Amino acid sequence: MRFKKYIMNDLHSCYEKLGKNATILNQKPKKCSLLFDTGDHADFMRVETKGSNGIISAELMNTLRHDAFCYGNNESFFML
């Protein structure tokens, strides 16, 4: 069985792009597909991200139900 892979990276708190991605991902087949995020979905560019210490970004990303993700260098600032 072959899996179709969807990979997101370097969103950098551009939540407008996240909405477009969510629309596309909601159309993907539930079986035989994997969604990965390779980091840098958050940064200090947006007031919402900075004010919530990155929590708003994490909550938005959780709505996409990734199969796997890793933290980028921008997310490491929120872990300090």
LODO-449055 format. One line per 3 residues: number of its first residue (from 0); their letters; for each residue x, y, z of N, C-alpha, C. Coordinates in steps of 0.05 Angstrom, whole numbers, padded with zeros to 5 digits. Layout:
REM LODO-449055
NUM) A) X,Y,Z,X,Y,Z,X,Y,Z; ...
END
This chain:
REM LODO-449055
0) MRF) 00017,-00023,00000,00000,00000,00000,00018,00025,00000; 00012,00043,-00018,00028,00068,-00019,00012,00091,-00005; 00027,00107,00010,00016,00129,00024,00021,00155,00008
3) KKY) 00002,00172,00008,00006,00199,-00003,00015,00217,00021; 00037,00231,00017,00048,00248,00038,00042,00277,00033; 00034,00291,00055,00030,00319,00055,00049,00331,00075
6) IMN) 00065,00350,00066,00086,00362,00084,00083,00392,00085; 00082,00403,00109,00081,00432,00113,00106,00440,00128; 00116,00464,00121,00139,00475,00136,00140,00505,00132
9) DLH) 00153,00517,00151,00159,00546,00150,00134,00563,00147; 00113,00558,00162,00089,00574,00161,00094,00602,00173; 00111,00603,00193,00119,00628,00206,00095,00646,00214
12) SCY) 00076,00634,00227,00052,00648,00237,00036,00662,00216; 00038,00654,00191,00021,00665,00170,-00005,00648,00170; -00023,00655,00188,-00046,00638,00192,-00065,00639,00168
15) EKL) -00063,00658,00151,-00079,00659,00127,-00072,00634,00109; -00047,00627,00108,-00038,00604,00093,-00048,00578,00106; -00050,00578,00132,-00060,00555,00146,-00089,00549,00139
18) GKN) -00105,00569,00135,-00132,00565,00127,-00134,00553,00099; -00118,00562,00081,-00117,00550,00054,-00108,00521,00055; -00087,00516,00071,-00077,00489,00074,-00099,00471,00086
21) ATI) -00113,00481,00106,-00134,00465,00119,-00156,00457,00099; -00163,00475,00081,-00183,00469,00061,-00174,00446,00043; -00149,00447,00035,-00138,00426,00018,-00136,00400,00033
24) LNQ) -00127,00401,00058,-00123,00377,00074,-00149,00364,00081; -00170,00379,00084,-00197,00367,00090,-00208,00351,00067; -00197,00355,00043,-00205,00341,00019,-00188,00316,00015
27) KPK) -00167,00313,00030,-00149,00290,00026,-00163,00264,00036; -00156,00242,00024,-00168,00217,00033,-00159,00210,00061; -00177,00200,00077,-00170,00193,00105,-00151,00169,00106
30) KCS) -00155,00150,00089,-00137,00127,00088,-00113,00132,00070; -00092,00120,00075,-00068,00121,00058,-00057,00149,00054; -00059,00166,00074,-00047,00192,00071,-00035,00200,00099
33) LLF) -00012,00214,00097,00002,00222,00122,00007,00252,00120; 00004,00266,00142,00009,00295,00144,00032,00300,00163; 00053,00314,00153,00076,00320,00169,00080,00351,00170
36) DTG) 00091,00361,00192,00099,00389,00193,00129,00388,00202; 00145,00402,00187,00174,00401,00193,00184,00425,00208; 00166,00440,00221,00175,00461,00239,00172,00489,00228
39) DHA) 00177,00507,00247,00176,00536,00242,00147,00545,00235; 00127,00533,00248,00100,00542,00244,00094,00567,00260; 00110,00573,00280,00105,00597,00297,00130,00614,00297
42) DFM) 00126,00640,00301,00148,00658,00307,00136,00683,00319; 00153,00703,00324,00144,00727,00338,00132,00748,00320; 00127,00741,00295,00117,00760,00276,00089,00770,00284
45) RVE) 00072,00753,00294,00045,00760,00301,00042,00766,00331; 00026,00786,00337,00021,00793,00364,00008,00770,00379; -00011,00756,00365,-00025,00734,00378,-00006,00712,00387
48) TKG) 00014,00706,00370,00033,00685,00377,00050,00693,00400; 00060,00717,00399,00078,00727,00421,00062,00730,00447; 00038,00741,00445,00022,00745,00469,00013,00719,00483
51) SNG) 00010,00698,00467,00001,00673,00478,00024,00654,00483; 00048,00663,00479,00073,00647,00482,00072,00622,00464; 00060,00626,00440,00059,00604,00421,00036,00585,00423
54) IIS) 00020,00588,00444,-00002,00569,00448,-00023,00571,00426; -00029,00595,00417,-00049,00597,00395,-00040,00583,00370; -00015,00584,00364,-00004,00571,00340,-00006,00540,00344
57) AEL) 00001,00531,00367,-00001,00502,00372,-00030,00492,00370; -00048,00507,00381,-00076,00499,00380,-00087,00499,00351; -00079,00518,00335,-00087,00518,00307,-00075,00495,00292
60) MNT) -00050,00489,00297,-00037,00466,00284,-00050,00439,00293; -00059,00438,00318,-00072,00413,00327,-00098,00408,00313; -00111,00428,00302,-00136,00424,00288,-00132,00408,00262
63) LRH) -00108,00409,00251,-00102,00394,00226,-00096,00365,00231; -00092,00357,00256,-00087,00329,00263,-00064,00316,00248; -00040,00327,00252,-00016,00317,00239,-00010,00288,00248
66) DAF) 00002,00274,00231,00011,00247,00238,00038,00249,00252; 00054,00269,00245,00080,00273,00258,00089,00302,00253; 00104,00312,00272,00115,00339,00268,00141,00341,00284
69) CYG) 00156,00361,00278,00180,00367,00294,00181,00397,00299; 00195,00404,00319,00198,00432,00326,00220,00445,00309; 00216,00469,00300,00236,00484,00286,00250,00503,00306
72) NNE) 00270,00518,00296,00285,00536,00313,00267,00558,00324; 00246,00566,00310,00228,00587,00320,00212,00577,00344; 00203,00553,00343,00187,00542,00366,00205,00539,00391
75) SFF) 00230,00536,00387,00248,00532,00411,00247,00557,00429; 00242,00581,00418,00240,00605,00434,00217,00604,00453; 00195,00590,00446,00172,00588,00463,00176,00568,00485
78) ML) 00196,00551,00483,00201,00531,00504,00220,00541,00526; 00231,00564,00523,00250,00574,00543,00236,00582,00568
END
